[in-house]
Amino acid sequence: MKLLLRPIQVIYVVYALLVWLGIMFLILPFIALASLLGKIKGGNITFYFLRLWAHLWFPLVGIWVRKIHQDNHEKGTFLYVVNHRSYLDACIAVKVMGLPFRPLGKIEMKKIPFFGFIYKQSVVLVDRSSAKGRSNSVREMMYMVKQKVSVLIFPEGTTNETDKLLTPFHNGAFRIAIETQTPLKPVLYLDSGIRFSNKKMLDLSPGRCRVLFLPSIPVDGLTMEDIPALKDKVFNIMYTALKEHSQYQDSVLEKAI
C-alpha cells in the first residue's frame, strides 16, 4: 500500500514546494522595498507580508493551523521559547505569533538564493561558529526587545530528532530574559513533527498543526544566579504540557481553547 501511495506523496510535496516558491516570489519585491525602511520598521512590514504568505500557503497545501490559548490571550513584548521539531516550525511561527517579533535563525540560511534575502530581513542571525558571532546575535536580540519587538528562540538549540518530548535547554534565552527583564512565554508546537519530519524530506503531509500558548513567566528581580532554576522551571512546564496534550483526544483538546 505504501508503494502505491508513494507517487501521490511525491506529487503532493512537489505541489507544496511550487506553491511555496510561487508565493515567495510574489512577495519578494514588497519585502525588498520594506528593507529600505530599516531593521525595525522595515522588518515589521516584512513580517506582515510573511504572514500573508503563511495564511495562503497552509490552506493551499491542506494544513490547518489551530491556536490553543491557555494564557488568556496575553499581549505584550515576550521572549518566546518554543519546542523545535520540524522545518515547518518557522513557517508556523510567522502565522501564529503576535507581531512584531523576530526569530533567532542560523546565519547559513541567508546564502540560499532569493529566500536568503527574505530570511536576512526577518530574523536575528546567529553565527554559532564563533564567540563573536554569538555575542553579536545576543546584542541584536537585546536591541530588539528594547524596541518592543518580541524575540523567538528555540531553547533546545537545534531540531529535536530524538524520541524525547524535549531535549536539554541552552542558557541563552534565559540570560537574555533576565538581562532585559522580559517575560518568557512558552509556546508548544504539538503536531509539526508529524506533519513534516526533518529526517525524511518527502514526508510532508496535510492535517492539523496545533499551537499551544502557555501563560507567560515573569523574571522580575531575577539575576544571573537564577538562570539554572529558571531554565528548569520553564523546561518542566513545557515538558508537562507536552506530555499532557499528547495523551488527549480531540474532544478534550477543544475544551482548552
N, C-alpha and C positions, 0 to 999 in steps of 0.2 A: 504493500500500500504506500509506504514511504517513497519508493522509487517512482510510483505513478504520480505522486503529488509533487515530486521534486521539480519538474519543469514549470509547474504552476508557481511554485515558490520563487524560482529564479525570475520568472516574468514579473511577479509582484515586486521583488526587490529592485529590478531594473526600472520598473514604472515609478516606484517611490523615489529612486535616485534622480530620475529625469525630472520629476515634479519638483524635487528639492532644488535642483540646479536651475530650473526654469524660473522659479520664484526668486531665487537668489540674484539672477541676472536682471530681473525686473526692478529690484530694489537697489541694486548696486549704484546707479547714477545718483539716487537721492542720498545714499549714505556718503558718497564722495563729496557732495555739496555740504552735507552736515559736518563733515570732518573739518571744513574750513572755519567752523564756529568755535573750535577749541575743545579741550578734553572734557570739560564738564557739560556745557550746553550742547555741543556737537554730539557728545557721547550719549546724552539723554535722548536727543532726537533720533539717533541711530537705533536706540532700543525700541522706540515706537514703531519703526519700520521692521525691526526684527520680530516684534510681537505680531505685527500684521502677517509676516511670513509664517510664523508658527500657527496662527489662527487659520490660515489657509491650508498649510501642509498636513497637519494632523488629521482633519476630517477627510481630506482627499485620499489619504492612504488608509483610512479606516481605523485610526487610533483615537479613542475617546479619553481625553484627559479630564479627570474629575478631582476637584479640591474637597478635602475633608478638613473642616476647621474645628479644632479643639482649643482655639486661642481667642475666642470672642472677636475674631476679625481685627486683631490689633493693628494699629497703624504706627508709623514712625520709622526712624533710622535704626537698622539692625545689622548685626553681623550674623548672616545666615550660616548655619552649619548643617550640611546635607550629606546623607549617605551616597555613595558613588558605586553604581552597579553597571552602568551602560553608557555607550556613546550617546544615547538618547537624552541623558541627564541634562546636558547643557541646553538642548532644544526645549525640554520641558520647563527648565528654569525661565527661559525667555517668555514662555506662555503664561506662567502662573505667579511669578514673583512680583511683589509690589514695585512699582517704578518710583524713582530711579534706583538702579542697583548696578553693580559691576561684579562679575565673577572673576575669580583668580584662574588664569589659564597658562598652559605651557607655552613658552616662547617659540618652540619649534613649529607650532601650528601656523605661525604667521608666514611661513615660507610656501604654503600651499597657494597656487595661483588663484587669483580672484577672491576666493574665500579668505585667504590670509589677510587681505586688505580689510574686509569686514571684521574679521576676528581682532585685528590690531586696534580697531576703533572702539571695540566694545568690551574688552577685558582688561584686567590688570595683569600684565605679562610677568611671569616669573621664570627666571633662569636658575634652575637648581644646580647647574654645573659649577657655580662659583659663589663664594660668600658675598661678593659684591653684588651679584645678580639677585640673590635672596634678600640682601639688605635694601636694594632699590625697590623691590616689589613691596616690602613691608612699609617703606616710606610712602609709596604711592597709595597703598591701601589706607594708611592713616590719613593721608591728604583727602581721599575720597570721603571717608567717614566725617571728617571735619567740615566738608562741604555738604553734609547731609545726604550723601549718597551711600546707600547700603552696599555691603560687600558680601559676596557669597564665596564660601570656602568649603571644599571637601576635606574635612579634618583627617580622613584616612590617608590622604596624600596621593593616592592613586586608585584606580578602579579595583574594587574588591572582587576578585575572581575565585575566592575560596568558597567553601561550604558554610562559613560562619556568617551570621547576620551582620556583624560589623568586625572590622579589623582595628587594631590599636590606633588611637588618635595621636597626631603630632601636636606640638605645643603652640604653633604659630597663631592659630585663630584665637586662642585663649589669652595669649600675650597681648595681641592687638586689642582685644575686647577690654582688657584691664587698662592698658595704656591710654586708650581713648574713652574709657568709661562708657562703652557702647553695649547695650544688652545683647545677649546671644539669643537667636531664635532657631531652635531645632526644626528641621523640615525633613520628612521622610518620603522617598520615592518607593512605593510599595511594589510596583509591577514592572519597572523599566528593564530590569534584568531578564524578565520573562519575555518582554516584547522584542528585545534586541540584545543578544549575548555578544560580548566582546570577543568570545572565543571562536564564534562562527559567524562570519560576516553575512552569510546568506540566511540567517535565522530571524530576520525581521518579520514580525507577524502583526496583523491587526488585532485589536482588542482594547481593553481598558488599561489606563495608566492612572492609578490613584496617587494623590499627593496629600500627605497628612501634615498639617500645620499644628505644631505644639506650642504651648504658652512660652513666652519669652522668659529668659533667665537673667535677672539683673546682676550687675557686677559692681554696684556702687560700693566704694570704700575698699575693694579688694586690692591686694598688692601682688607683686610677682611671686611672693612666697605661697600665694593661694592657687597658683596655676595647677599643680597636681590634683588638688582637691576639686577644683572647678572642672578640670578635664574629666575626672572620674564621675562627677555628678552628671555632666552632660552625656557622657557615654552610657551611663546606666539608664538615664531617662529615655534615650533613643533606642537602646537595646530592648528595654522592657516594652516600649510601644511597638517595635518591630515584631517582637515575639507574640505580643497580644493580637495584633492585627493579622498576622499570618495564620492564626487559628480561627478567625472569624469567617462566617458566611456572609453573603451579600445582604441578607435581610437584617443582620446585626449591624453591618457597616453603615447602612442607611441611617441608623439612629445616631451616628456620630456626626452627621452633617450639621 
